[in-house]
Amino acid sequence: MASTTQKLMERGLIPGAPLFLKSNVHYETIMGSHAYGVADTSVKQKLPDYDVYGFAIPPKELLFKHLTGWIPGFGDEPPGFDTWQQTGVLDPSSGGQGKEWDLSIFGIVRYFELCRENNPNVIDSLFTNEECVLHCTQIGRMVRDHRKLFLSKLCWKKFRGYANAQLRKLNDKVPIGGRKEIVEKFGYDVKFAYHIVRLFDEAEQIMLEHDLDLQRAKEVMKAIRRGEWTLEQLKAWVVEKDRALEAAYTRCQLPEKPLLEPLRKLLLECLETHYGSIDDCVAQTGWAESTLREIDTLLQSQRRKLYS
């Protein structure tokens, strides 16, 4: 099945997209309010908008630059591929009424790295409900099926940081456009507010349940969006939840950071599935060395549990 990116390219709606994306996107999912279960269907828009995140595998020479003959540290570095983004893509013939797309397609290495860093926006894209998934190849399914490998205690630092950034925007940002109307109606920006609650809830799920349901807090978020929480209630909730999650962090049994070797193995499997052999690109470790590393990683994990 063709990806959304491919369909838009074939219809000439995203002329600036890299040509290789037409046949090399392996995963696309709807994000934003649709993924979190809080889309406001009561508001009639000219075109409903959809945020799409996904990843692609670029041609070998864009990923393994040494194949071009380039010597690291000598001469200009050849171009690579990290991320391609396009917002406001109007698709008037899609679904009768039409749609507006905001697309973010990451190179697979960048995607893995952002997930490994527990970037909230990117790691969420692996935990969307199945009905939000627009396109998923065998490689996309491999990554999605192993998504829990990316979870770690690092989530608390990252999700908390994003939540605090939303709180600062709520306090300091001068509202404009539609945001101004929201503030005038409710007294504060309820969109920033429900994202704060969402981020804390997701961090709690990861640390306590080692899993993530993006829509678990949707009813609370909807209530906030309807203006049923005051700003004072929100701030009190944040203080209490922050204290509880700080305690949860000390008890969390997840690793401090995602284990590198299982993710490296998964990434290499994805690249081999896409390219075929990558013996000319990556120096593979022997089975004995790889096994010893896995044993060492397991022992370190058990030691943390015994002596923490």
C-alpha positions as protocol buffer text, in pm:
chain_id: "A"
residue {
  index: 1
  type: MET
  ca { x: 0 y: 0 z: 0 }
}
residue {
  index: 2
  type: ALA
  ca { x: 130 y: 344 z: -88 }
}
residue {
  index: 3
  type: SER
  ca { x: 225 y: 585 z: 188 }
}
residue {
  index: 4
  type: THR
  ca { x: 47 y: 917 z: 233 }
}
residue {
  index: 5
  type: THR
  ca { x: 370 y: 1088 z: 132 }
}
residue {
  index: 6
  type: GLN
  ca { x: 385 y: 888 z: -192 }
}
residue {
  index: 7
  type: LYS
  ca { x: 22 y: 967 z: -277 }
}
residue {
  index: 8
  type: LEU
  ca { x: 78 y: 1338 z: -221 }
}
residue {
  index: 9
  type: MET
  ca { x: 400 y: 1331 z: -427 }
}
residue {
  index: 10
  type: GLU
  ca { x: 233 y: 1152 z: -718 }
}
residue {
  index: 11
  type: ARG
  ca { x: -37 y: 1418 z: -726 }
}
residue {
  index: 12
  type: GLY
  ca { x: 219 y: 1697 z: -725 }
}
residue {
  index: 13
  type: LEU
  ca { x: 108 y: 1840 z: -390 }
}
residue {
  index: 14
  type: ILE
  ca { x: 453 y: 1831 z: -227 }
}
residue {
  index: 15
  type: PRO
  ca { x: 694 y: 1913 z: -511 }
}
residue {
  index: 16
  type: GLY
  ca { x: 983 y: 1985 z: -274 }
}
residue {
  index: 17
  type: ALA
  ca { x: 991 y: 1640 z: -117 }
}
residue {
  index: 18
  type: PRO
  ca { x: 1306 y: 1428 z: -172 }
}
residue {
  index: 19
  type: LEU
  ca { x: 1234 y: 1189 z: -459 }
}
residue {
  index: 20
  type: PHE
  ca { x: 1343 y: 880 z: -267 }
}
residue {
  index: 21
  type: LEU
  ca { x: 1052 y: 929 z: -23 }
}
residue {
  index: 22
  type: LYS
  ca { x: 811 y: 812 z: -291 }
}
residue {
  index: 23
  type: SER
  ca { x: 906 y: 449 z: -231 }
}
residue {
  index: 24
  type: ASN
  ca { x: 1108 y: 445 z: 90 }
}
residue {
  index: 25
  type: VAL
  ca { x: 872 y: 559 z: 368 }
}
residue {
  index: 26
  type: HIS
  ca { x: 817 y: 268 z: 606 }
}
residue {
  index: 27
  type: TYR
  ca { x: 595 y: 417 z: 874 }
}
residue {
  index: 28
  type: GLU
  ca { x: 339 y: 695 z: 903 }
}
residue {
  index: 29
  type: THR
  ca { x: 95 y: 768 z: 1183 }
}
residue {
  index: 30
  type: ILE
  ca { x: -146 y: 1046 z: 1270 }
}
residue {
  index: 31
  type: MET
  ca { x: -38 y: 1251 z: 1571 }
}
residue {
  index: 32
  type: GLY
  ca { x: -180 y: 1553 z: 1752 }
}
residue {
  index: 33
  type: SER
  ca { x: -530 y: 1574 z: 1895 }
}
residue {
  index: 34
  type: HIS
  ca { x: -648 y: 1277 z: 1687 }
}
residue {
  index: 35
  type: ALA
  ca { x: -384 y: 1049 z: 1839 }
}
residue {
  index: 36
  type: TYR
  ca { x: -458 y: 1171 z: 2192 }
}
residue {
  index: 37
  type: GLY
  ca { x: -833 y: 1127 z: 2152 }
}
residue {
  index: 38
  type: VAL
  ca { x: -921 y: 1492 z: 2209 }
}
residue {
  index: 39
  type: ALA
  ca { x: -996 y: 1619 z: 1858 }
}
residue {
  index: 40
  type: ASP
  ca { x: -1278 y: 1871 z: 1873 }
}
residue {
  index: 41
  type: THR
  ca { x: -1523 y: 1750 z: 1609 }
}
residue {
  index: 42
  type: SER
  ca { x: -1776 y: 2017 z: 1705 }
}
residue {
  index: 43
  type: VAL
  ca { x: -1564 y: 2286 z: 1540 }
}
residue {
  index: 44
  type: LYS
  ca { x: -1632 y: 2302 z: 1167 }
}
residue {
  index: 45
  type: GLN
  ca { x: -1315 y: 2376 z: 974 }
}
residue {
  index: 46
  type: LYS
  ca { x: -1273 y: 2449 z: 608 }
}
residue {
  index: 47
  type: LEU
  ca { x: -1035 y: 2156 z: 594 }
}
residue {
  index: 48
  type: PRO
  ca { x: -965 y: 1913 z: 883 }
}
residue {
  index: 49
  type: ASP
  ca { x: -593 y: 1909 z: 958 }
}
residue {
  index: 50
  type: TYR
  ca { x: -377 y: 1606 z: 1036 }
}
residue {
  index: 51
  type: ASP
  ca { x: -26 y: 1590 z: 1180 }
}
residue {
  index: 52
  type: VAL
  ca { x: 169 y: 1294 z: 1043 }
}
residue {
  index: 53
  type: TYR
  ca { x: 495 y: 1154 z: 1180 }
}
residue {
  index: 54
  type: GLY
  ca { x: 692 y: 876 z: 1018 }
}
residue {
  index: 55
  type: PHE
  ca { x: 1030 y: 749 z: 910 }
}
residue {
  index: 56
  type: ALA
  ca { x: 1201 y: 654 z: 587 }
}
residue {
  index: 57
  type: ILE
  ca { x: 1524 y: 479 z: 489 }
}
residue {
  index: 58
  type: PRO
  ca { x: 1728 y: 695 z: 250 }
}
residue {
  index: 59
  type: PRO
  ca { x: 1956 y: 564 z: -26 }
}
residue {
  index: 60
  type: LYS
  ca { x: 2272 y: 400 z: 106 }
}
residue {
  index: 61
  type: GLU
  ca { x: 2504 y: 685 z: 13 }
}
residue {
  index: 62
  type: LEU
  ca { x: 2297 y: 934 z: 214 }
}
residue {
  index: 63
  type: LEU
  ca { x: 2323 y: 717 z: 523 }
}
residue {
  index: 64
  type: PHE
  ca { x: 2671 y: 568 z: 480 }
}
residue {
  index: 65
  type: LYS
  ca { x: 2860 y: 866 z: 343 }
}
residue {
  index: 66
  type: HIS
  ca { x: 3190 y: 684 z: 314 }
}
residue {
  index: 67
  type: LEU
  ca { x: 3043 y: 497 z: 16 }
}
residue {
  index: 68
  type: THR
  ca { x: 3076 y: 820 z: -184 }
}
residue {
  index: 69
  type: GLY
  ca { x: 3453 y: 813 z: -132 }
}
residue {
  index: 70
  type: TRP
  ca { x: 3443 y: 1088 z: 129 }
}
residue {
  index: 71
  type: ILE
  ca { x: 3712 y: 1074 z: 396 }
}
residue {
  index: 72
  type: PRO
  ca { x: 3579 y: 1197 z: 735 }
}
residue {
  index: 73
  type: GLY
  ca { x: 3756 y: 1519 z: 829 }
}
residue {
  index: 74
  type: PHE
  ca { x: 3876 y: 1590 z: 476 }
}
residue {
  index: 75
  type: GLY
  ca { x: 3678 y: 1804 z: 234 }
}
residue {
  index: 76
  type: ASP
  ca { x: 3313 y: 1896 z: 241 }
}
residue {
  index: 77
  type: GLU
  ca { x: 3083 y: 1641 z: 399 }
}
residue {
  index: 78
  type: PRO
  ca { x: 2837 y: 1488 z: 148 }
}
residue {
  index: 79
  type: PRO
  ca { x: 2467 y: 1557 z: 205 }
}
residue {
  index: 80
  type: GLY
  ca { x: 2270 y: 1323 z: 428 }
}
residue {
  index: 81
  type: PHE
  ca { x: 1909 y: 1292 z: 537 }
}
residue {
  index: 82
  type: ASP
  ca { x: 1776 y: 1357 z: 888 }
}
residue {
  index: 83
  type: THR
  ca { x: 1429 y: 1505 z: 856 }
}
residue {
  index: 84
  type: TRP
  ca { x: 1190 y: 1637 z: 594 }
}
residue {
  index: 85
  type: GLN
  ca { x: 896 y: 1850 z: 702 }
}
residue {
  index: 86
  type: GLN
  ca { x: 613 y: 2018 z: 514 }
}
residue {
  index: 87
  type: THR
  ca { x: 321 y: 2198 z: 676 }
}
residue {
  index: 88
  type: GLY
  ca { x: -7 y: 2321 z: 537 }
}
residue {
  index: 89
  type: VAL
  ca { x: -31 y: 2074 z: 249 }
}
residue {
  index: 90
  type: LEU
  ca { x: -379 y: 2126 z: 107 }
}
residue {
  index: 91
  type: ASP
  ca { x: -543 y: 1812 z: -28 }
}
residue {
  index: 92
  type: PRO
  ca { x: -883 y: 1931 z: -159 }
}
residue {
  index: 93
  type: SER
  ca { x: -984 y: 1601 z: -320 }
}
residue {
  index: 94
  type: SER
  ca { x: -918 y: 1379 z: -18 }
}
residue {
  index: 95
  type: GLY
  ca { x: -1229 y: 1226 z: 135 }
}
residue {
  index: 96
  type: GLY
  ca { x: -1478 y: 1460 z: -28 }
}
residue {
  index: 97
  type: GLN
  ca { x: -1431 y: 1750 z: 212 }
}
residue {
  index: 98
  type: GLY
  ca { x: -1055 y: 1751 z: 175 }
}
residue {
  index: 99
  type: LYS
  ca { x: -772 y: 1761 z: 427 }
}
residue {
  index: 100
  type: GLU
  ca { x: -473 y: 1963 z: 533 }
}
residue {
  index: 101
  type: TRP
  ca { x: -154 y: 1772 z: 613 }
}
residue {
  index: 102
  type: ASP
  ca { x: 146 y: 1861 z: 829 }
}
residue {
  index: 103
  type: LEU
  ca { x: 416 y: 1603 z: 752 }
}
residue {
  index: 104
  type: SER
  ca { x: 731 y: 1514 z: 945 }
}
residue {
  index: 105
  type: ILE
  ca { x: 932 y: 1226 z: 795 }
}
residue {
  index: 106
  type: PHE
  ca { x: 1254 y: 1133 z: 973 }
}
residue {
  index: 107
  type: GLY
  ca { x: 1547 y: 932 z: 848 }
}
residue {
  index: 108
  type: ILE
  ca { x: 1543 y: 600 z: 1034 }
}
residue {
  index: 109
  type: VAL
  ca { x: 1868 y: 672 z: 1221 }
}
residue {
  index: 110
  type: ARG
  ca { x: 1742 y: 1011 z: 1338 }
}
residue {
  index: 111
  type: TYR
  ca { x: 1411 y: 854 z: 1433 }
}
residue {
  index: 112
  type: PHE
  ca { x: 1582 y: 586 z: 1643 }
}
residue {
  index: 113
  type: GLU
  ca { x: 1801 y: 845 z: 1810 }
}
residue {
  index: 114
  type: LEU
  ca { x: 1510 y: 1074 z: 1902 }
}
residue {
  index: 115
  type: CYS
  ca { x: 1317 y: 777 z: 2040 }
}
residue {
  index: 116
  type: ARG
  ca { x: 1628 y: 664 z: 2229 }
}
residue {
  index: 117
  type: GLU
  ca { x: 1648 y: 1012 z: 2381 }
}
residue {
  index: 118
  type: ASN
  ca { x: 1282 y: 970 z: 2487 }
}
residue {
  index: 119
  type: ASN
  ca { x: 1175 y: 1273 z: 2285 }
}
residue {
  index: 120
  type: PRO
  ca { x: 802 y: 1291 z: 2375 }
}
residue {
  index: 121
  type: ASN
  ca { x: 672 y: 1388 z: 2032 }
}
residue {
  index: 122
  type: VAL
  ca { x: 864 y: 1118 z: 1848 }
}
residue {
  index: 123
  type: ILE
  ca { x: 835 y: 830 z: 2094 }
}
residue {
  index: 124
  type: ASP
  ca { x: 459 y: 894 z: 2111 }
}
residue {
  index: 125
  type: SER
  ca { x: 439 y: 817 z: 1740 }
}
residue {
  index: 126
  type: LEU
  ca { x: 522 y: 452 z: 1812 }
}
residue {
  index: 127
  type: PHE
  ca { x: 238 y: 421 z: 2065 }
}
residue {
  index: 128
  type: THR
  ca { x: -55 y: 560 z: 1866 }
}
residue {
  index: 129
  type: ASN
  ca { x: -365 y: 344 z: 1835 }
}
residue {
  index: 130
  type: GLU
  ca { x: -366 y: 117 z: 1532 }
}
residue {
  index: 131
  type: GLU
  ca { x: -644 y: 319 z: 1367 }
}
residue {
  index: 132
  type: CYS
  ca { x: -407 y: 617 z: 1357 }
}
residue {
  index: 133
  type: VAL
  ca { x: -144 y: 424 z: 1160 }
}
residue {
  index: 134
  type: LEU
  ca { x: -165 y: 530 z: 796 }
}
residue {
  index: 135
  type: HIS
  ca { x: 120 y: 326 z: 652 }
}
residue {
  index: 136
  type: CYS
  ca { x: 333 y: 47 z: 798 }
}
residue {
  index: 137
  type: THR
  ca { x: 564 y: -184 z: 604 }
}
residue {
  index: 138
  type: GLN
  ca { x: 736 y: -494 z: 741 }
}
residue {
  index: 139
  type: ILE
  ca { x: 1013 y: -268 z: 868 }
}
residue {
  index: 140
  type: GLY
  ca { x: 766 y: -28 z: 1025 }
}
residue {
  index: 141
  type: ARG
  ca { x: 604 y: -321 z: 1202 }
}
residue {
  index: 142
  type: MET
  ca { x: 941 y: -445 z: 1328 }
}
residue {
  index: 143
  type: VAL
  ca { x: 1007 y: -110 z: 1494 }
}
residue {
  index: 144
  type: ARG
  ca { x: 653 y: -71 z: 1628 }
}
residue {
  index: 145
  type: ASP
  ca { x: 653 y: -425 z: 1771 }
}
residue {
  index: 146
  type: HIS
  ca { x: 979 y: -351 z: 1960 }
}
residue {
  index: 147
  type: ARG
  ca { x: 882 y: -1 z: 2073 }
}
residue {
  index: 148
  type: LYS
  ca { x: 921 y: -79 z: 2444 }
}
residue {
  index: 149
  type: LEU
  ca { x: 1297 y: -109 z: 2389 }
}
residue {
  index: 150
  type: PHE
  ca { x: 1304 y: 272 z: 2372 }
}
residue {
  index: 151
  type: LEU
  ca { x: 1144 y: 325 z: 2714 }
}
residue {
  index: 152
  type: SER
  ca { x: 1365 y: 424 z: 3007 }
}
residue {
  index: 153
  type: LYS
  ca { x: 1383 y: 638 z: 3320 }
}
residue {
  index: 154
  type: LEU
  ca { x: 1505 y: 915 z: 3094 }
}
residue {
  index: 155
  type: CYS
  ca { x: 1137 y: 976 z: 3012 }
}
residue {
  index: 156
  type: TRP
  ca { x: 1088 y: 1162 z: 3341 }
}
residue {
  index: 157
  type: LYS
  ca { x: 1352 y: 1423 z: 3261 }
}
residue {
  index: 158
  type: LYS
  ca { x: 1229 y: 1468 z: 2903 }
}
residue {
  index: 159
  type: PHE
  ca { x: 853 y: 1463 z: 2958 }
}
residue {
  index: 160
  type: ARG
  ca { x: 881 y: 1680 z: 3268 }
}
residue {
  index: 161
  type: GLY
  ca { x: 1093 y: 1929 z: 3071 }
}
residue {
  index: 162
  type: TYR
  ca { x: 835 y: 1947 z: 2792 }
}
residue {
  index: 163
  type: ALA
  ca { x: 553 y: 1989 z: 3046 }
}
residue {
  index: 164
  type: ASN
  ca { x: 736 y: 2274 z: 3219 }
}
residue {
  index: 165
  type: ALA
  ca { x: 793 y: 2440 z: 2881 }
}
residue {
  index: 166
  type: GLN
  ca { x: 417 y: 2425 z: 2820 }
}
residue {
  index: 167
  type: LEU
  ca { x: 359 y: 2573 z: 3166 }
}
residue {
  index: 168
  type: ARG
  ca { x: 594 y: 2862 z: 3088 }
}
residue {
  index: 169
  type: LYS
  ca { x: 410 y: 2926 z: 2761 }
}
residue {
  index: 170
  type: LEU
  ca { x: 83 y: 2922 z: 2948 }
}
residue {
  index: 171
  type: ASN
  ca { x: 213 y: 3185 z: 3190 }
}
residue {
  index: 172
  type: ASP
  ca { x: 422 y: 3402 z: 2958 }
}
residue {
  index: 173
  type: LYS
  ca { x: 325 y: 3365 z: 2593 }
}
residue {
  index: 174
  type: VAL
  ca { x: 112 y: 3645 z: 2451 }
}
residue {
  index: 175
  type: PRO
  ca { x: -180 y: 3472 z: 2276 }
}
residue {
  index: 176
  type: ILE
  ca { x: -257 y: 3551 z: 1913 }
}
residue {
  index: 177
  type: GLY
  ca { x: -516 y: 3431 z: 1663 }
}
residue {
  index: 178
  type: GLY
  ca { x: -721 y: 3135 z: 1778 }
}
residue {
  index: 179
  type: ARG
  ca { x: -516 y: 3113 z: 2100 }
}
residue {
  index: 180
  type: LYS
  ca { x: -626 y: 3464 z: 2194 }
}
residue {
  index: 181
  type: GLU
  ca { x: -990 y: 3360 z: 2158 }
}
residue {
  index: 182
  type: ILE
  ca { x: -926 y: 3060 z: 2385 }
}
residue {
  index: 183
  type: VAL
  ca { x: -770 y: 3277 z: 2657 }
}
residue {
  index: 184
  type: GLU
  ca { x: -1053 y: 3530 z: 2634 }
}
residue {
  index: 185
  type: LYS
  ca { x: -1308 y: 3249 z: 2672 }
}
residue {
  index: 186
  type: PHE
  ca { x: -1148 y: 3043 z: 2952 }
}
residue {
  index: 187
  type: GLY
  ca { x: -907 y: 3284 z: 3121 }
}
residue {
  index: 188
  type: TYR
  ca { x: -601 y: 3084 z: 3019 }
}
residue {
  index: 189
  type: ASP
  ca { x: -481 y: 2869 z: 2730 }
}
residue {
  index: 190
  type: VAL
  ca { x: -650 y: 2533 z: 2787 }
}
residue {
  index: 191
  type: LYS
  ca { x: -455 y: 2373 z: 2501 }
}
residue {
  index: 192
  type: PHE
  ca { x: -124 y: 2428 z: 2677 }
}
residue {
  index: 193
  type: ALA
  ca { x: -292 y: 2307 z: 2996 }
}
residue {
  index: 194
  type: TYR
  ca { x: -415 y: 1972 z: 2868 }
}
residue {
  index: 195
  type: HIS
  ca { x: -78 y: 1898 z: 2710 }
}
residue {
  index: 196
  type: ILE
  ca { x: 81 y: 1950 z: 3054 }
}
residue {
  index: 197
  type: VAL
  ca { x: -153 y: 1690 z: 3202 }
}
residue {
  index: 198
  type: ARG
  ca { x: -91 y: 1455 z: 2909 }
}
residue {
  index: 199
  type: LEU
  ca { x: 287 y: 1471 z: 2945 }
}
residue {
  index: 200
  type: PHE
  ca { x: 280 y: 1400 z: 3318 }
}
residue {
  index: 201
  type: ASP
  ca { x: 36 y: 1114 z: 3265 }
}
residue {
  index: 202
  type: GLU
  ca { x: 254 y: 959 z: 2994 }
}
residue {
  index: 203
  type: ALA
  ca { x: 565 y: 981 z: 3212 }
}
residue {
  index: 204
  type: GLU
  ca { x: 372 y: 811 z: 3493 }
}
residue {
  index: 205
  type: GLN
  ca { x: 262 y: 527 z: 3264 }
}
residue {
  index: 206
  type: ILE
  ca { x: 614 y: 467 z: 3137 }
}
residue {
  index: 207
  type: MET
  ca { x: 773 y: 461 z: 3483 }
}
residue {
  index: 208
  type: LEU
  ca { x: 506 y: 256 z: 3660 }
}
residue {
  index: 209
  type: GLU
  ca { x: 363 y: 35 z: 3383 }
}
residue {
  index: 210
  type: HIS
  ca { x: 649 y: 30 z: 3131 }
}
residue {
  index: 211
  type: ASP
  ca { x: 396 y: 95 z: 2857 }
}
residue {
  index: 212
  type: LEU
  ca { x: 209 y: 387 z: 2704 }
}
residue {
  index: 213
  type: ASP
  ca { x: -157 y: 448 z: 2616 }
}
residue {
  index: 214
  type: LEU
  ca { x: -182 y: 791 z: 2454 }
}
residue {
  index: 215
  type: GLN
  ca { x: -555 y: 814 z: 2519 }
}
residue {
  index: 216
  type: ARG
  ca { x: -568 y: 708 z: 2884 }
}
residue {
  index: 217
  type: ALA
  ca { x: -613 y: 1065 z: 3008 }
}
residue {
  index: 218
  type: LYS
  ca { x: -836 y: 1180 z: 2723 }
}
residue {
  index: 219
  type: GLU
  ca { x: -1144 y: 1245 z: 2939 }
}
residue {
  index: 220
  type: VAL
  ca { x: -943 y: 1464 z: 3176 }
}
residue {
  index: 221
  type: MET
  ca { x: -790 y: 1647 z: 2880 }
}
residue {
  index: 222
  type: LYS
  ca { x: -1134 y: 1700 z: 2726 }
}
residue {
  index: 223
  type: ALA
  ca { x: -1261 y: 1842 z: 3056 }
}
residue {
  index: 224
  type: ILE
  ca { x: -970 y: 2087 z: 3064 }
}
residue {
  index: 225
  type: ARG
  ca { x: -1034 y: 2179 z: 2702 }
}
residue {
  index: 226
  type: ARG
  ca { x: -1397 y: 2255 z: 2792 }
}
residue {
  index: 227
  type: GLY
  ca { x: -1274 y: 2492 z: 3064 }
}
residue {
  index: 228
  type: GLU
  ca { x: -1381 y: 2276 z: 3360 }
}
residue {
  index: 229
  type: TRP
  ca { x: -1047 y: 2326 z: 3539 }
}
residue {
  index: 230
  type: THR
  ca { x: -936 y: 2661 z: 3673 }
}
residue {
  index: 231
  type: LEU
  ca { x: -576 y: 2770 z: 3631 }
}
residue {
  index: 232
  type: GLU
  ca { x: -529 y: 2739 z: 4007 }
}
residue {
  index: 233
  type: GLN
  ca { x: -654 y: 2378 z: 3999 }
}
residue {
  index: 234
  type: LEU
  ca { x: -413 y: 2297 z: 3720 }
}
residue {
  index: 235
  type: LYS
  ca { x: -112 y: 2443 z: 3902 }
}
residue {
  index: 236
  type: ALA
  ca { x: -203 y: 2260 z: 4224 }
}
residue {
  index: 237
  type: TRP
  ca { x: -238 y: 1935 z: 4028 }
}
residue {
  index: 238
  type: VAL
  ca { x: 106 y: 1988 z: 3869 }
}
residue {
  index: 239
  type: VAL
  ca { x: 274 y: 2039 z: 4208 }
}
residue {
  index: 240
  type: GLU
  ca { x: 116 y: 1724 z: 4352 }
}
residue {
  index: 241
  type: LYS
  ca { x: 182 y: 1511 z: 4045 }
}
residue {
  index: 242
  type: ASP
  ca { x: 543 y: 1631 z: 4018 }
}
residue {
  index: 243
  type: ARG
  ca { x: 607 y: 1524 z: 4377 }
}
residue {
  index: 244
  type: ALA
  ca { x: 448 y: 1182 z: 4321 }
}
residue {
  index: 245
  type: LEU
  ca { x: 640 y: 1115 z: 4000 }
}
residue {
  index: 246
  type: GLU
  ca { x: 970 y: 1220 z: 4155 }
}
residue {
  index: 247
  type: ALA
  ca { x: 913 y: 939 z: 4407 }
}
residue {
  index: 248
  type: ALA
  ca { x: 808 y: 701 z: 4128 }
}
residue {
  index: 249
  type: TYR
  ca { x: 1132 y: 778 z: 3947 }
}
residue {
  index: 250
  type: THR
  ca { x: 1340 y: 643 z: 4237 }
}
residue {
  index: 251
  type: ARG
  ca { x: 1141 y: 317 z: 4237 }
}
residue {
  index: 252
  type: CYS
  ca { x: 1128 y: 273 z: 3858 }
}
residue {
  index: 253
  type: GLN
  ca { x: 1286 y: -52 z: 3736 }
}
residue {
  index: 254
  type: LEU
  ca { x: 1352 y: 68 z: 3383 }
}
residue {
  index: 255
  type: PRO
  ca { x: 1715 y: 132 z: 3282 }
}
residue {
  index: 256
  type: GLU
  ca { x: 1849 y: 485 z: 3322 }
}
residue {
  index: 257
  type: LYS
  ca { x: 1874 y: 505 z: 2942 }
}
residue {
  index: 258
  type: PRO
  ca { x: 1751 y: 266 z: 2671 }
}
residue {
  index: 259
  type: LEU
  ca { x: 1992 y: -26 z: 2627 }
}
residue {
  index: 260
  type: LEU
  ca { x: 2201 y: 51 z: 2322 }
}
residue {
  index: 261
  type: GLU
  ca { x: 2284 y: -298 z: 2193 }
}
residue {
  index: 262
  type: PRO
  ca { x: 1925 y: -427 z: 2143 }
}
residue {
  index: 263
  type: LEU
  ca { x: 1837 y: -105 z: 1960 }
}
residue {
  index: 264
  type: ARG
  ca { x: 2151 y: -127 z: 1746 }
}
residue {
  index: 265
  type: LYS
  ca { x: 2057 y: -484 z: 1657 }
}
residue {
  index: 266
  type: LEU
  ca { x: 1702 y: -376 z: 1566 }
}
residue {
  index: 267
  type: LEU
  ca { x: 1830 y: -87 z: 1354 }
}
residue {
  index: 268
  type: LEU
  ca { x: 2070 y: -314 z: 1166 }
}
residue {
  index: 269
  type: GLU
  ca { x: 1791 y: -567 z: 1104 }
}
residue {
  index: 270
  type: CYS
  ca { x: 1577 y: -288 z: 958 }
}
residue {
  index: 271
  type: LEU
  ca { x: 1859 y: -172 z: 731 }
}
residue {
  index: 272
  type: GLU
  ca { x: 1939 y: -526 z: 616 }
}
residue {
  index: 273
  type: THR
  ca { x: 1572 y: -590 z: 540 }
}
residue {
  index: 274
  type: HIS
  ca { x: 1562 y: -273 z: 330 }
}
residue {
  index: 275
  type: TYR
  ca { x: 1901 y: -284 z: 156 }
}
residue {
  index: 276
  type: GLY
  ca { x: 1992 y: -650 z: 167 }
}
residue {
  index: 277
  type: SER
  ca { x: 2350 y: -704 z: 283 }
}
residue {
  index: 278
  type: ILE
  ca { x: 2518 y: -410 z: 456 }
}
residue {
  index: 279
  type: ASP
  ca { x: 2854 y: -583 z: 501 }
}
residue {
  index: 280
  type: ASP
  ca { x: 3014 y: -308 z: 292 }
}
residue {
  index: 281
  type: CYS
  ca { x: 2867 y: -41 z: 520 }
}
residue {
  index: 282
  type: VAL
  ca { x: 2892 y: -157 z: 881 }
}
residue {
  index: 283
  type: ALA
  ca { x: 3152 y: -363 z: 1063 }
}
residue {
  index: 284
  type: GLN
  ca { x: 2954 y: -639 z: 1230 }
}
residue {
  index: 285
  type: THR
  ca { x: 3069 y: -782 z: 1564 }
}
residue {
  index: 286
  type: GLY
  ca { x: 3119 y: -1156 z: 1594 }
}
residue {
  index: 287
  type: TRP
  ca { x: 2855 y: -1371 z: 1759 }
}
residue {
  index: 288
  type: ALA
  ca { x: 3071 y: -1435 z: 2064 }
}
residue {
  index: 289
  type: GLU
  ca { x: 3138 y: -1066 z: 2126 }
}
residue {
  index: 290
  type: SER
  ca { x: 2772 y: -981 z: 2071 }
}
residue {
  index: 291
  type: THR
  ca { x: 2659 y: -1253 z: 2313 }
}
residue {
  index: 292
  type: LEU
  ca { x: 2905 y: -1140 z: 2580 }
}
residue {
  index: 293
  type: ARG
  ca { x: 2778 y: -783 z: 2548 }
}
residue {
  index: 294
  type: GLU
  ca { x: 2419 y: -901 z: 2593 }
}
residue {
  index: 295
  type: ILE
  ca { x: 2518 y: -1101 z: 2903 }
}
residue {
  index: 296
  type: ASP
  ca { x: 2706 y: -803 z: 3045 }
}
residue {
  index: 297
  type: THR
  ca { x: 2404 y: -578 z: 2987 }
}
residue {
  index: 298
  type: LEU
  ca { x: 2177 y: -829 z: 3161 }
}
residue {
  index: 299
  type: LEU
  ca { x: 2414 y: -858 z: 3458 }
}
residue {
  index: 300
  type: GLN
  ca { x: 2432 y: -480 z: 3495 }
}
residue {
  index: 301
  type: SER
  ca { x: 2053 y: -462 z: 3495 }
}
residue {
  index: 302
  type: GLN
  ca { x: 2026 y: -729 z: 3766 }
}
residue {
  index: 303
  type: ARG
  ca { x: 2291 y: -557 z: 3978 }
}
residue {
  index: 304
  type: ARG
  ca { x: 2092 y: -234 z: 3969 }
}
residue {
  index: 305
  type: LYS
  ca { x: 1784 y: -418 z: 4091 }
}
residue {
  index: 306
  type: LEU
  ca { x: 1974 y: -596 z: 4372 }
}
residue {
  index: 307
  type: TYR
  ca { x: 2164 y: -297 z: 4507 }
}
residue {
  index: 308
  type: SER
  ca { x: 1928 y: -5 z: 4439 }
}
